[in-house]
Amino acid sequence: MVLKIRLARFGKRNAPFYNIVVAQARTARNSKPLEVLGTYDPIPKPAPHGEGKPFKDIKLDTARAKYWLGVGAQPSEPMWRLLSMIGIMEPKYSIQKMQQTEAEQRAARSGEGVDALEGR
């Protein structure tokens, strides 16, 4: 039984609202989940008292999310991004990691170029 942590869409047209749910991987998006972990509202809300940037509302039971991840539930791509924003998971793609791997690849290529010249 493969479990997924994913978003189930609710709300009206042009006004999405998502429940963060744990469900079996083969079930439909809005079928009955095993557990509802929280909610996500992707429409930015104005900052309180007009100060700062608008924010997107994420409410999540972090203890249950950590439990389901520990049991082996796999997050979907959008959920991976949300969980990494909250700090529960490591970001899949980060700028620092990408720059580090590019630098390693460049170093490997430059090392190969020197070996190729010596081998003539």
CNS distance restraints for C-alpha pairs under 8 A (distance, minus, plus):
assign (resid   1 and name CA) (resid  24 and name CA) 6.86 0.50 0.50
assign (resid   2 and name CA) (resid  24 and name CA) 5.85 0.50 0.50
assign (resid   2 and name CA) (resid  25 and name CA) 5.65 0.50 0.50
assign (resid   2 and name CA) (resid  73 and name CA) 7.04 0.50 0.50
assign (resid   3 and name CA) (resid  22 and name CA) 6.74 0.50 0.50
assign (resid   3 and name CA) (resid  23 and name CA) 5.71 0.50 0.50
assign (resid   3 and name CA) (resid  24 and name CA) 4.56 0.50 0.50
assign (resid   3 and name CA) (resid  25 and name CA) 5.37 0.50 0.50
assign (resid   3 and name CA) (resid  72 and name CA) 7.28 0.50 0.50
assign (resid   3 and name CA) (resid  73 and name CA) 4.66 0.50 0.50
assign (resid   3 and name CA) (resid  74 and name CA) 6.27 0.50 0.50
assign (resid   4 and name CA) (resid  22 and name CA) 5.68 0.50 0.50
assign (resid   4 and name CA) (resid  23 and name CA) 5.54 0.50 0.50
assign (resid   4 and name CA) (resid  24 and name CA) 6.00 0.50 0.50
assign (resid   4 and name CA) (resid  25 and name CA) 5.41 0.50 0.50
assign (resid   4 and name CA) (resid  73 and name CA) 5.15 0.50 0.50
assign (resid   4 and name CA) (resid  74 and name CA) 4.79 0.50 0.50
assign (resid   4 and name CA) (resid  75 and name CA) 5.48 0.50 0.50
assign (resid   4 and name CA) (resid  76 and name CA) 6.73 0.50 0.50
assign (resid   5 and name CA) (resid  20 and name CA) 7.06 0.50 0.50
assign (resid   5 and name CA) (resid  21 and name CA) 5.69 0.50 0.50
assign (resid   5 and name CA) (resid  22 and name CA) 4.57 0.50 0.50
assign (resid   5 and name CA) (resid  23 and name CA) 6.60 0.50 0.50
assign (resid   5 and name CA) (resid  73 and name CA) 6.36 0.50 0.50
assign (resid   5 and name CA) (resid  74 and name CA) 6.04 0.50 0.50
assign (resid   5 and name CA) (resid  75 and name CA) 4.49 0.50 0.50
assign (resid   5 and name CA) (resid  76 and name CA) 6.23 0.50 0.50
assign (resid   5 and name CA) (resid  79 and name CA) 6.87 0.50 0.50
assign (resid   6 and name CA) (resid  20 and name CA) 5.87 0.50 0.50
assign (resid   6 and name CA) (resid  21 and name CA) 5.61 0.50 0.50
assign (resid   6 and name CA) (resid  22 and name CA) 6.50 0.50 0.50
assign (resid   6 and name CA) (resid  23 and name CA) 7.59 0.50 0.50
assign (resid   6 and name CA) (resid  75 and name CA) 6.11 0.50 0.50
assign (resid   6 and name CA) (resid  76 and name CA) 5.44 0.50 0.50
assign (resid   6 and name CA) (resid  78 and name CA) 7.63 0.50 0.50
assign (resid   6 and name CA) (resid  79 and name CA) 5.87 0.50 0.50
assign (resid   7 and name CA) (resid  18 and name CA) 5.75 0.50 0.50
assign (resid   7 and name CA) (resid  19 and name CA) 5.69 0.50 0.50
assign (resid   7 and name CA) (resid  20 and name CA) 4.83 0.50 0.50
assign (resid   7 and name CA) (resid  21 and name CA) 6.14 0.50 0.50
assign (resid   7 and name CA) (resid  29 and name CA) 7.71 0.50 0.50
assign (resid   7 and name CA) (resid  78 and name CA) 7.88 0.50 0.50
assign (resid   7 and name CA) (resid  79 and name CA) 7.10 0.50 0.50
assign (resid   8 and name CA) (resid  18 and name CA) 5.34 0.50 0.50
assign (resid   8 and name CA) (resid  19 and name CA) 5.15 0.50 0.50
assign (resid   8 and name CA) (resid  20 and name CA) 6.44 0.50 0.50
assign (resid   8 and name CA) (resid  21 and name CA) 6.76 0.50 0.50
assign (resid   8 and name CA) (resid  29 and name CA) 5.74 0.50 0.50
assign (resid   8 and name CA) (resid  30 and name CA) 5.41 0.50 0.50
assign (resid   9 and name CA) (resid  16 and name CA) 6.67 0.50 0.50
assign (resid   9 and name CA) (resid  17 and name CA) 5.92 0.50 0.50
assign (resid   9 and name CA) (resid  18 and name CA) 4.52 0.50 0.50
assign (resid   9 and name CA) (resid  19 and name CA) 6.53 0.50 0.50
assign (resid   9 and name CA) (resid  29 and name CA) 7.70 0.50 0.50
assign (resid   9 and name CA) (resid  30 and name CA) 6.85 0.50 0.50
assign (resid  10 and name CA) (resid  16 and name CA) 6.17 0.50 0.50
assign (resid  10 and name CA) (resid  17 and name CA) 5.03 0.50 0.50
assign (resid  10 and name CA) (resid  18 and name CA) 5.54 0.50 0.50
assign (resid  10 and name CA) (resid  19 and name CA) 7.30 0.50 0.50
assign (resid  11 and name CA) (resid  15 and name CA) 5.96 0.50 0.50
assign (resid  11 and name CA) (resid  16 and name CA) 4.96 0.50 0.50
assign (resid  11 and name CA) (resid  17 and name CA) 5.01 0.50 0.50
assign (resid  11 and name CA) (resid  18 and name CA) 7.67 0.50 0.50
assign (resid  12 and name CA) (resid  16 and name CA) 6.06 0.50 0.50
assign (resid  12 and name CA) (resid  17 and name CA) 7.97 0.50 0.50
assign (resid  15 and name CA) (resid  43 and name CA) 7.45 0.50 0.50
assign (resid  16 and name CA) (resid  41 and name CA) 7.12 0.50 0.50
assign (resid  16 and name CA) (resid  42 and name CA) 7.11 0.50 0.50
assign (resid  16 and name CA) (resid  43 and name CA) 7.61 0.50 0.50
assign (resid  17 and name CA) (resid  39 and name CA) 7.63 0.50 0.50
assign (resid  17 and name CA) (resid  40 and name CA) 6.32 0.50 0.50
assign (resid  17 and name CA) (resid  41 and name CA) 5.04 0.50 0.50
assign (resid  17 and name CA) (resid  42 and name CA) 6.91 0.50 0.50
assign (resid  18 and name CA) (resid  39 and name CA) 5.70 0.50 0.50
assign (resid  18 and name CA) (resid  40 and name CA) 5.10 0.50 0.50
assign (resid  18 and name CA) (resid  41 and name CA) 6.29 0.50 0.50
assign (resid  19 and name CA) (resid  36 and name CA) 6.76 0.50 0.50
assign (resid  19 and name CA) (resid  37 and name CA) 7.55 0.50 0.50
assign (resid  19 and name CA) (resid  38 and name CA) 5.87 0.50 0.50
assign (resid  19 and name CA) (resid  39 and name CA) 4.39 0.50 0.50
assign (resid  19 and name CA) (resid  40 and name CA) 6.23 0.50 0.50
assign (resid  20 and name CA) (resid  36 and name CA) 5.96 0.50 0.50
assign (resid  20 and name CA) (resid  37 and name CA) 5.37 0.50 0.50
assign (resid  20 and name CA) (resid  38 and name CA) 4.99 0.50 0.50
assign (resid  20 and name CA) (resid  39 and name CA) 5.36 0.50 0.50
assign (resid  20 and name CA) (resid  40 and name CA) 6.90 0.50 0.50
assign (resid  20 and name CA) (resid  60 and name CA) 7.67 0.50 0.50
assign (resid  21 and name CA) (resid  33 and name CA) 6.14 0.50 0.50
assign (resid  21 and name CA) (resid  34 and name CA) 7.40 0.50 0.50
assign (resid  21 and name CA) (resid  35 and name CA) 5.76 0.50 0.50
assign (resid  21 and name CA) (resid  36 and name CA) 4.41 0.50 0.50
assign (resid  21 and name CA) (resid  37 and name CA) 5.47 0.50 0.50
assign (resid  21 and name CA) (resid  38 and name CA) 7.20 0.50 0.50
assign (resid  22 and name CA) (resid  33 and name CA) 5.85 0.50 0.50
assign (resid  22 and name CA) (resid  34 and name CA) 5.58 0.50 0.50
assign (resid  22 and name CA) (resid  35 and name CA) 5.32 0.50 0.50
assign (resid  22 and name CA) (resid  36 and name CA) 6.44 0.50 0.50
assign (resid  22 and name CA) (resid  37 and name CA) 7.26 0.50 0.50
assign (resid  22 and name CA) (resid  68 and name CA) 7.90 0.50 0.50
assign (resid  22 and name CA) (resid  73 and name CA) 7.79 0.50 0.50
assign (resid  23 and name CA) (resid  27 and name CA) 7.20 0.50 0.50
assign (resid  23 and name CA) (resid  32 and name CA) 7.69 0.50 0.50
assign (resid  23 and name CA) (resid  33 and name CA) 4.68 0.50 0.50
assign (resid  23 and name CA) (resid  34 and name CA) 5.29 0.50 0.50
assign (resid  23 and name CA) (resid  35 and name CA) 7.23 0.50 0.50
assign (resid  24 and name CA) (resid  33 and name CA) 7.59 0.50 0.50
assign (resid  24 and name CA) (resid  34 and name CA) 7.71 0.50 0.50
assign (resid  27 and name CA) (resid  31 and name CA) 6.48 0.50 0.50
assign (resid  37 and name CA) (resid  60 and name CA) 5.79 0.50 0.50
assign (resid  37 and name CA) (resid  61 and name CA) 5.55 0.50 0.50
assign (resid  37 and name CA) (resid  64 and name CA) 6.85 0.50 0.50
assign (resid  37 and name CA) (resid  65 and name CA) 6.75 0.50 0.50
assign (resid  38 and name CA) (resid  58 and name CA) 7.65 0.50 0.50
assign (resid  38 and name CA) (resid  59 and name CA) 5.24 0.50 0.50
assign (resid  38 and name CA) (resid  60 and name CA) 4.27 0.50 0.50
assign (resid  38 and name CA) (resid  61 and name CA) 6.13 0.50 0.50
assign (resid  39 and name CA) (resid  58 and name CA) 5.97 0.50 0.50
assign (resid  39 and name CA) (resid  59 and name CA) 5.18 0.50 0.50
assign (resid  39 and name CA) (resid  60 and name CA) 6.47 0.50 0.50
assign (resid  40 and name CA) (resid  56 and name CA) 7.64 0.50 0.50
assign (resid  40 and name CA) (resid  57 and name CA) 5.87 0.50 0.50
assign (resid  40 and name CA) (resid  58 and name CA) 4.57 0.50 0.50
assign (resid  40 and name CA) (resid  59 and name CA) 6.37 0.50 0.50
assign (resid  41 and name CA) (resid  56 and name CA) 5.98 0.50 0.50
assign (resid  41 and name CA) (resid  57 and name CA) 5.16 0.50 0.50
assign (resid  41 and name CA) (resid  58 and name CA) 6.46 0.50 0.50
assign (resid  42 and name CA) (resid  56 and name CA) 5.40 0.50 0.50
assign (resid  42 and name CA) (resid  57 and name CA) 6.96 0.50 0.50
assign (resid  43 and name CA) (resid  56 and name CA) 6.07 0.50 0.50
assign (resid  44 and name CA) (resid  54 and name CA) 5.52 0.50 0.50
assign (resid  44 and name CA) (resid  55 and name CA) 5.01 0.50 0.50
assign (resid  44 and name CA) (resid  56 and name CA) 4.67 0.50 0.50
assign (resid  44 and name CA) (resid  57 and name CA) 7.54 0.50 0.50
assign (resid  45 and name CA) (resid  54 and name CA) 5.29 0.50 0.50
assign (resid  45 and name CA) (resid  55 and name CA) 5.34 0.50 0.50
assign (resid  45 and name CA) (resid  56 and name CA) 6.14 0.50 0.50
assign (resid  45 and name CA) (resid  57 and name CA) 7.52 0.50 0.50
assign (resid  46 and name CA) (resid  50 and name CA) 6.86 0.50 0.50
assign (resid  46 and name CA) (resid  53 and name CA) 7.21 0.50 0.50
assign (resid  46 and name CA) (resid  54 and name CA) 4.49 0.50 0.50
assign (resid  46 and name CA) (resid  55 and name CA) 6.67 0.50 0.50
assign (resid  47 and name CA) (resid  51 and name CA) 5.78 0.50 0.50
assign (resid  47 and name CA) (resid  52 and name CA) 5.87 0.50 0.50
assign (resid  47 and name CA) (resid  53 and name CA) 5.89 0.50 0.50
assign (resid  47 and name CA) (resid  54 and name CA) 4.88 0.50 0.50
assign (resid  47 and name CA) (resid  55 and name CA) 6.60 0.50 0.50
assign (resid  60 and name CA) (resid  65 and name CA) 7.74 0.50 0.50
assign (resid  61 and name CA) (resid  65 and name CA) 6.29 0.50 0.50
assign (resid  62 and name CA) (resid  66 and name CA) 6.06 0.50 0.50
assign (resid  62 and name CA) (resid  88 and name CA) 7.72 0.50 0.50
assign (resid  63 and name CA) (resid  67 and name CA) 6.23 0.50 0.50
assign (resid  64 and name CA) (resid  68 and name CA) 6.19 0.50 0.50
assign (resid  65 and name CA) (resid  69 and name CA) 6.21 0.50 0.50
assign (resid  66 and name CA) (resid  70 and name CA) 6.03 0.50 0.50
assign (resid  66 and name CA) (resid  88 and name CA) 7.29 0.50 0.50
assign (resid  67 and name CA) (resid  71 and name CA) 6.23 0.50 0.50
assign (resid  68 and name CA) (resid  72 and name CA) 6.40 0.50 0.50
assign (resid  68 and name CA) (resid  73 and name CA) 5.52 0.50 0.50
assign (resid  69 and name CA) (resid  73 and name CA) 4.98 0.50 0.50
assign (resid  69 and name CA) (resid  74 and name CA) 6.80 0.50 0.50
assign (resid  75 and name CA) (resid  79 and name CA) 5.52 0.50 0.50
assign (resid  75 and name CA) (resid  80 and name CA) 5.51 0.50 0.50
assign (resid  76 and name CA) (resid  80 and name CA) 5.97 0.50 0.50
assign (resid  77 and name CA) (resid  81 and name CA) 6.44 0.50 0.50
assign (resid  78 and name CA) (resid  82 and name CA) 6.35 0.50 0.50
assign (resid  79 and name CA) (resid  83 and name CA) 5.93 0.50 0.50
assign (resid  80 and name CA) (resid  84 and name CA) 6.08 0.50 0.50
assign (resid  80 and name CA) (resid  89 and name CA) 7.25 0.50 0.50
assign (resid  80 and name CA) (resid  91 and name CA) 7.45 0.50 0.50
assign (resid  80 and name CA) (resid  92 and name CA) 7.58 0.50 0.50
assign (resid  81 and name CA) (resid  85 and name CA) 6.24 0.50 0.50
assign (resid  81 and name CA) (resid  91 and name CA) 6.83 0.50 0.50
assign (resid  81 and name CA) (resid  92 and name CA) 7.74 0.50 0.50
assign (resid  82 and name CA) (resid  86 and name CA) 6.34 0.50 0.50
assign (resid  83 and name CA) (resid  87 and name CA) 6.14 0.50 0.50
assign (resid  83 and name CA) (resid  88 and name CA) 5.36 0.50 0.50
assign (resid  83 and name CA) (resid  89 and name CA) 5.61 0.50 0.50
assign (resid  84 and name CA) (resid  88 and name CA) 5.78 0.50 0.50
assign (resid  84 and name CA) (resid  89 and name CA) 4.67 0.50 0.50
assign (resid  84 and name CA) (resid  90 and name CA) 5.57 0.50 0.50
assign (resid  84 and name CA) (resid  91 and name CA) 5.12 0.50 0.50
assign (resid  85 and name CA) (resid  91 and name CA) 7.88 0.50 0.50
assign (resid  93 and name CA) (resid  97 and name CA) 7.05 0.50 0.50
assign (resid  93 and name CA) (resid  98 and name CA) 7.11 0.50 0.50
assign (resid  94 and name CA) (resid  98 and name CA) 6.22 0.50 0.50
assign (resid  95 and name CA) (resid  99 and name CA) 6.10 0.50 0.50
assign (resid  96 and name CA) (resid 100 and name CA) 6.07 0.50 0.50
assign (resid  97 and name CA) (resid 101 and name CA) 6.17 0.50 0.50
assign (resid  98 and name CA) (resid 102 and name CA) 6.13 0.50 0.50
assign (resid  99 and name CA) (resid 103 and name CA) 6.15 0.50 0.50
assign (resid 100 and name CA) (resid 104 and name CA) 6.24 0.50 0.50
assign (resid 101 and name CA) (resid 105 and name CA) 6.11 0.50 0.50
assign (resid 102 and name CA) (resid 106 and name CA) 6.13 0.50 0.50
assign (resid 103 and name CA) (resid 107 and name CA) 6.15 0.50 0.50
assign (resid 104 and name CA) (resid 108 and name CA) 6.12 0.50 0.50
assign (resid 105 and name CA) (resid 109 and name CA) 6.11 0.50 0.50
assign (resid 106 and name CA) (resid 110 and name CA) 6.10 0.50 0.50
assign (resid 107 and name CA) (resid 111 and name CA) 6.10 0.50 0.50
assign (resid 108 and name CA) (resid 112 and name CA) 6.21 0.50 0.50
assign (resid 109 and name CA) (resid 113 and name CA) 6.22 0.50 0.50
assign (resid 110 and name CA) (resid 114 and name CA) 6.48 0.50 0.50
assign (resid 111 and name CA) (resid 115 and name CA) 6.43 0.50 0.50
assign (resid 112 and name CA) (resid 116 and name CA) 6.12 0.50 0.50
assign (resid 113 and name CA) (resid 117 and name CA) 6.36 0.50 0.50
assign (resid 114 and name CA) (resid 118 and name CA) 6.31 0.50 0.50
assign (resid 115 and name CA) (resid 119 and name CA) 6.15 0.50 0.50
assign (resid 116 and name CA) (resid 120 and name CA) 6.83 0.50 0.50
